[in-house]
Amino acid sequence: MMNWKVVVITPENPFDGETEQIKRVIGCGVFRLHLRHPKADEQTLRGIIEGLTAEERKKIVLHDCYNLVDEYNLGGAHLNGRHPELAEICTSRSCHSLEEVATSKNLQYCFLSPIFDSISKVGYASNFTPEVLMQAKADGIINENVIALGGITVDKLDLVREYGFGGVAILGSAWKDGVAQIEIIKQMMM
């Protein structure tokens, strides 16, 4: 069986005690933790990152302030709608169509979303039918480098594996009131 990847994405807004919560999440053995605070300034991100060890920092992928990636020896940068340019340090990107996934082969991995109705974004409904996902798997578009995002809960893991994804990215089910839901994250990793 392939190496199942679990990626955890932080809530949109920074919160008190975030560095400690990130340490707990990374301690679970996640593949990557995406630090995604689109409205945060560079100093806020620095404050979070500086509280992490060198080993923990290698698991961090930034969605903004790419200049911090090399400075802190982080795990990489994530292409997104705010930063669509392909930077040398980018390791991943967000995709919302199978066509985008097919053009992302030069990256370590990409997210495809929303696979199921979103938990964190109300009204953000699934873009894909089971038939489309199974065909994308058969065509080699969905593979071990494509991470399912959107509405991911423990009860949907078997389906995600059946569709051929290499792992899951979780946001809504991973956090509640600024607290990492460690037991849910651990179940995702099984």
N, C-alpha and C positions, 0 to 999 in steps of 0.2 A: 504494500500500500504506500502511496506517495506521502510525503511529509505535509501534513495538514497545517496550513498557516492561519493563525488568528491575529487579526489586526484590530486594535482598539483605537477609536477616534475620540478625542476629547470633546466635551460639550463646546458650543460656540463661544461662550463667555468664560473668561478665567474665573476661578473661585478660590476662596480661602482654603488653605491646606492642599492645594492642587499638587504641589511637588511630592508631598507624602503619598497622595493617592496614586500618582503616576509611578512612584517607586513600588507600591504594592502591586499594581497591574503588571509592570515589567517583571517583578518577582514571580509572577505566575508562569513566566516562560513564553509570553506572547512573541510572535514573529517581529512585529513593529508596533509602535505607538505613534499615531499621527497627532501632532500638536497643531490643532486647527482652531485658531482664534482670529478670525478675519478682521475684527475691529481693534485688536490689541496692538499697542505700539511695541517697538523693538525692546525697550527697557523692560516691559512686562514679560516678554518672552525670555529675555536674559535672566530675569529673576527666577523664573521656573527652571530653566536649564542649569543655572549655576548650582542649584541644590542637588543635582544628580551626579553620580560618580561617572568616571570616564566610560566604564562598561555600560552603564545605563544609557548614557548619551548615544551610544552606537545604535540603540534601538529606536531613537527618535527621528521622525520624518517631519519636516516643517512644511506648512502650506503657505507661509508668508516669510518675509525677512530672510531670503535665501543666503544672504551674506553671513549668517550665523552658522551655516552648515559646516564650512571649512574651519571657521574660528573655534568651534566647539567639537569638531570631529564627530558630527552627527551622522545618522544613518542615511540621510538624503533629503531631497526636496520633492514635493508633490505638485505636478502640473494641475491647474484647475482653471475655472472660468476667470478668476482674478488675474492669474498668471499663466496664460496659455502658451507662452514662448518655451521652446525646448532649451533648457539650460543644461550645461554639461553635468551638473550635479543631480539632475532629476532622475529619480529611480522609479517613480510611479506616476500615474495620472488617473483622473476620473473619466469614465466613459459612460455614455447614456445610450449607445447604440452598438450593435455588433460591428458596424463599419468602423467605428472608432477603435474598438478592440483590435480589429484586424490590422490597423495602422500603428499599433502600439507595441509591436514585437521587439523593438529595440530597448524597451524598458525592462526592469526586473519583474515588475508586475503592474497590473492595472485593476481598478475597481470597475465592475459593471453594475449599474443600478438604474432604477430600483427593481430588484428581483421580486420582492414582495412589497405590499403596502408599507410605507415608512412608519416607524414608531415615533421618531423625533420630529418629522415634518408632516403636520396634519394635512390631509388631502393630497399627498404625494403618492400616487397609486402606481402599482407595478406596470412596467412597460412591456413585459414579456409573458407569453403563454408557455405552458409546459412543453408544447410541441415545438415551438421556436427554439427553446433552450436545448431540447434533446437534439434537434437538427444542428444547432451550432456546435454541440459536443461532437456529433458525428462528422461534421465538416472540419473539426480541429480548431475552431475559433475559440471555443471555451476549452481551456486546458489548465494545467497546474499553475500557470502564471496569471490566471484570471481569478480575482477575488470577488465573491458575491457580496453586495451591499444593499441594504434597504429591507427593513422588516425582518431581520435575522433574529430568530429566537431558537432556543434549544430544540423545540419540537419540529423545526424545519431543517435541521442539519442533515438528516437522511436524504431529503429531497435535493439539497444543495450538492451533496456528494454524488447523487444519481445524475445530476445535470453536468457533472464533470469539473466543477470548480475546484481550484487548488486550495481554497480556504474561504474564510468569511471575514468581513469587516463589520464591527459592531460599534454602535454609538448609543442609540436610544435604550437598548436593553442592558448596556454596560454601566450606566451611571444613573444615580437617583439622588437628587438634592446634593450634588457635589461629592457623592461617595461612590467609589468604585464597587460594583456588585461582583466581588471576587468569586463567589460560588458560581455565578452564571458564566463568568469568563472561564473558569476551570472546566465547566461542563462543555463549553464550546471547543476546548482543546482536546477532548477525549476522542 
